[in-house]
């Protein structure tokens, strides 16, 4: 299968980037064809432009080259992996912008004009994976509703269908994590991705 790993962290030596790289290693060891899309390195624009919003409900809603390329990668992938740090109880702006600019009508869903319902069109996706680090403990994250996780495992899953599996790999309270904890997390990421079929 083809897998797309989308990573969002401005520092190339970050734990988030290391986790994304280990996800790639695990997926490749399982025989998947993997593309890594580093949003910061690519200079992906986080904000939807005026022209994109005007085109949103048109016959050709994708008008910017970075969004067009990302949409092509999404359409070709059966496994979607998102790696990012959780800041302010959510994904970074660049990751949210990826969702807003790429998962649009004709890519992720269609709108039924008669019923005002969303019809999912990403039924080619078999697995959604989220990988995130948190400065807060798990109990605090749960109280704050973990918006990034909900975006991936609930909202995006509505565009892929009920049979799509989801996996969440989170490392909580990283400010107090020692090297052994960080190493164990990276190993868990790689081993989990190696087990995806």
C-alpha positions in Angstrom: 0.0 0.0 0.0 1.0 3.6 -0.4 1.4 5.7 2.8 1.6 9.4 3.3 3.4 10.7 6.4 2.6 14.4 7.0 4.8 16.1 9.6 4.5 19.6 11.1 7.3 20.9 13.2 9.5 23.9 12.4 12.7 22.2 13.9 14.2 19.4 11.8 15.9 17.9 14.9 12.7 17.8 16.9 11.2 14.7 18.6 8.2 15.1 16.2 10.5 14.8 13.2 12.3 11.9 14.7 8.9 10.2 15.3 7.9 10.9 11.6 11.1 9.4 10.4 10.6 6.3 12.6 7.1 6.0 11.2 8.5 6.0 7.7 11.1 3.3 8.7 8.3 1.1 10.2 6.0 1.5 7.2 8.8 0.7 4.7 9.8 -2.4 6.7 6.3 -3.6 6.3 6.6 -3.2 2.5 4.6 0.0 2.1 5.6 2.7 -0.4 6.0 5.9 1.7 6.1 9.6 1.0 7.1 12.0 3.7 5.6 15.5 3.4 7.3 18.0 5.8 5.0 21.0 5.8 7.5 23.5 7.1 10.3 22.3 4.8 7.9 22.5 1.9 6.8 26.0 2.8 3.2 24.9 2.8 0.9 28.0 3.2 -1.2 27.5 6.4 -3.9 30.0 5.5 -6.6 29.5 2.9 -6.4 32.4 0.5 -9.3 34.6 -0.8 -9.2 32.9 -4.2 -9.2 29.4 -2.6 -12.3 30.2 -0.5 -14.1 31.6 -3.5 -13.3 28.4 -5.5 -14.2 26.1 -2.6 -17.6 25.1 -3.9 -16.7 25.4 -7.6 -15.9 22.6 -10.1 -12.2 23.2 -9.5 -11.6 24.0 -5.8 -7.9 23.2 -5.8 -6.1 26.2 -7.3 -2.7 26.5 -5.5 0.2 24.3 -6.4 1.0 23.2 -2.8 -2.5 22.1 -2.1 -2.9 20.4 -5.5 0.3 18.4 -4.9 -0.8 17.5 -1.4 -4.3 16.4 -2.6 -2.7 14.2 -5.2 -0.6 12.5 -2.5 -3.7 12.0 -0.3 -5.7 10.6 -3.2 -3.0 8.0 -3.9 -2.5 6.9 -0.3 -4.2 4.2 1.6 -2.5 5.0 4.9 -2.4 8.6 6.2 -0.1 9.5 9.1 0.0 12.9 10.8 2.9 13.8 13.2 2.9 17.0 15.1 3.4 18.6 18.5 0.2 19.6 20.4 0.3 23.3 21.1 -2.5 25.2 22.8 -4.6 21.9 22.9 -4.5 21.6 19.1 -2.4 20.9 16.1 0.0 23.7 14.9 -1.6 26.2 12.5 0.3 24.7 9.5 -1.3 21.3 10.1 -4.8 22.8 10.6 -4.2 24.7 7.4 -3.3 21.5 5.6 -6.7 20.1 6.6 -8.5 23.3 5.7 -6.8 23.6 2.3 -6.5 20.0 1.2 -9.4 18.0 2.7 -12.0 19.9 0.7 -14.9 19.0 -1.6 -13.7 16.8 -4.5 -10.8 15.5 -2.3 -12.3 14.4 1.0 -16.1 14.7 0.6 -19.0 15.8 -1.6 -21.9 17.9 -0.4 -25.3 16.5 -1.1 -27.2 19.7 -2.1 -30.6 18.3 -1.5 -30.0 17.0 2.0 -27.1 19.2 3.2 -25.2 16.1 4.1 -21.5 15.2 3.7 -20.8 12.2 1.5 -17.4 10.7 2.2 -15.2 10.1 -0.9 -12.0 8.9 0.7 -13.0 5.3 1.0 -9.6 4.3 -0.4 -8.0 5.1 3.0 -7.7 2.1 5.2 -5.9 3.6 8.2 -5.5 7.0 9.9 -2.7 7.5 12.3 -1.9 10.4 14.6 1.4 10.9 16.4 1.7 13.7 18.8 3.7 15.0 21.7 2.2 16.9 24.6 3.7 19.1 27.3 0.7 18.3 29.6 -0.2 15.0 31.3 -2.9 12.8 29.8 -5.5 13.8 32.3 -5.2 17.4 31.3 -5.3 16.6 27.6 -8.4 14.6 28.1 -10.2 17.4 29.9 -9.2 19.8 27.1 -10.7 17.4 24.5 -7.5 17.0 22.4 -8.7 18.9 19.4 -6.0 17.6 17.0 -6.8 14.0 17.8 -10.6 14.6 17.3 -9.8 16.3 14.0 -8.0 13.2 12.7 -9.8 10.3 14.3 -13.4 11.7 14.2 -13.8 14.5 11.7 -11.4 13.1 9.0 -12.7 9.6 9.6 -16.1 10.9 8.6 -14.6 11.4 5.1 -13.1 7.9 4.9 -15.9 5.6 6.1 -16.6 3.4 9.0 -14.2 0.6 8.0 -11.2 2.9 8.3 -9.1 2.0 11.3 -7.4 4.7 13.4 -4.4 4.6 15.6 -3.2 7.2 18.1 0.4 7.4 19.4 0.8 10.1 22.0 3.6 11.0 24.3 2.4 13.0 27.3 4.2 15.2 29.7 7.3 15.3 27.6 9.0 18.1 29.6 9.6 15.5 32.3 10.5 12.6 29.9 14.0 11.2 30.2 15.9 9.6 27.4 14.5 6.1 28.1 11.0 7.4 27.8 11.7 9.2 24.5 13.5 6.1 23.1 10.6 3.9 24.1 8.2 6.2 22.4 10.1 6.2 19.1 10.4 2.4 19.2 6.6 2.2 19.8 6.0 4.4 16.8 8.2 2.3 14.5 6.9 -1.0 15.7 3.3 0.1 15.4 3.8 1.3 11.9 5.6 -1.9 11.0 2.5 -3.8 12.1 0.1 -1.9 9.8 -1.2 -4.1 7.0 
